[in-house]
């Protein structure tokens, strides 16, 4: 249950990664996958995380305090956006890696994928990285409202195959249709209990 959520801080360098001494759930995904909408949907606040129709908006690591510091959402920069200079991409990459390696409180990474798209090389690379460093993750398919039930089912199989995970290991969500919130909150409860 999320009773309270507030924006805490943005950091632009790996050296400035915060340590609030509470569990952190990182939110990662390609640019425009709907990370900000997902955070707003979970917290019931339409303007908590800034949304944008232009991909590549999140260039910083954004910390959100949940339930007065019970735990934190950590929104990582979106990756894989083509119209960004190479140096900028590398900076985001090192920022994401810096966080994943340095955070002492990270309990899980929510990897968001657009249900309409096949997993990209960047998605696979992130999962490979998480496996390599034994960082637990949960795959969440966003924008389920954009597909029919039949198409969504087929798409989930494509995503599962592309990421080498089981279909049952993907939580389907839609911030538009308010779908999947219970499953995500249940997952958060499990993580906080150390399950």
N, C-alpha and C positions, 0 to 999 in steps of 0.2 A: 504494500500500500504506500503510495507516494502522497504524503499530506502536504509537504512543503518543498519547494525547489527554488533556488536562486543562483544567479550567475555569480561566480566568485572572482575569477581572474583569467586573463589570457596571457600565455607566454610564447615568445617568439624564438627562444633559444633553449637547447637541451639542458644547458647549465641552470636554467631558471625553473626546472621542473619542481613542482611543489610536493611537499610531504605533509598531509594533514593528519596522518596517523589513523586513517579510516580506510575501509575497503574501496577500491576504485574499479569501475567498470568502464573500459575504454570503448569508444564507438568509432569504428573505422569503416571505410568504404570509398568507392570511386566518387569523384566529383559528380554532383547532381543525383546521387543515389537516394537522397532524402534524409540525410542524417539530422539536420536541424528540425525538419517536420516530425521525425521519429521522436526526438527529445521533447518537442512541444506536445506531441500526442500523449506520450507517457506521463508527462507532468501536468497535463490539463492546462497548459499556459500557451496561448497562441503566439506570444512574442518573446518567450524566454530565450530561445536560440534563434538568431537572425536567419531567416530563409531568403533565398534569392533564386531567381530563374536562371541567372548566369552561373554556370558551373565554375568551380575553383574559388568560391567565395571564402571558405574557411582556410586561412593561411597560417593560423595560429593553433596552439593547443588551448582549448577552452575548458575550464573547470566549472562544474555545476554542483553546488552543495544540495544534497537531498536529505530531507527530514532533519534539518538542523545539524548536519554533519554525521549522520548515521553512516552514510556512504556518499561517494561522488561519481557523477558521470564525467568522463574525460573525453571531449570531442576532439578527435585527431583531424589534421588537415586531409581533405579529400585528395585522392591520388588519381593518376592516369588521365588528367585533362590535357589534351593536345596543344591548346593555344597558349601554353605557358612556356616561358623561356627555360632552357635546359638548366641553367644555374638555379632558377627558382625551384624547379622540380627536385633537383638534388638537395636543396635546402630543406624542402618538405620531407624528403626521404630520410635525411639524417635527423630531422626533428622527430619523425615518427619512430625511427629506430632508437634514437636517444631515449625517448620516453619508454618504449617497450623494454629496453635494457635496464634503465635506471629506476623505474618505479618500484618501490618496495611494497606497495599496497595493491598492486594490480591483481585482481582475482579472476578476471575474464575479459576477453575482447569480443564485443558484439560486432561481427563482420556483416555489414549490410550489403546485399546484392539486389539489383533491380530484377524483379521476377520476369520481366519481359526480355531480358538480355542474357546471352550466354556468358558464363564467367570469363573474365579477361585474363590475360597473362599476368596483369598486376594483381588480380584477385588471387590467382594461384601462387604468385610469388609471396604475397602476404601470408597465406596459409602455410606455405613451405617454411617461412620464417618462424611462424608461431610453433609449428611442429618442432623445428630445429632447437628452439629455446624452451621447449616444453611449456609454452604459455597456453592455458586453456582458452577455447573460443566457442562461440555460439553463432551459427549462420542464421541470419534473419533476412527473409525475402520481403522487400518493400513493394509498394504500389500495386497490391493485389487487386485493387478496384479497377485497374486498367484492362484486366483480362476476364474472360468468362471462366466459370469453374473448370470446364473441360480443358481450356487452353492453359489455365494455371497449373493443373495437374501435370500436363505434358511438360510444361516449362520447368516444374520442380524436378522432374526426372532428368532433364537436360542439365540443370544446375548441379544436382547431386552427382551425376556422372562426371561433369566437368571439374568438380572439386574433390572427387573421390570420397564422398561421404554418403551416408544413408539418407533417403528422402525424409525419414522420420526425424532426422537431426536438424531439419530446417523449420524455423518458426515463420509462418506466413502472416504478414501484417499489411494494414492499409490505414494510414492516418486519416484519409478522407472518409472511409467507411467505418472507422473505429474498430478495426478488425485485428485480433491477435494480442490485444493488450493484456488479457488475463494470463495467456501463456507466457508472455514476456515477464510480467510481474511475478509469476510463479517461479520462473527461472531465476530471477533476481533473489527471491526468498531462499531458493536452494543454495545459491552462491554465497549468500550472507551466512547461511548455516554451515557452510563448508562442505556441501554435498557435491 
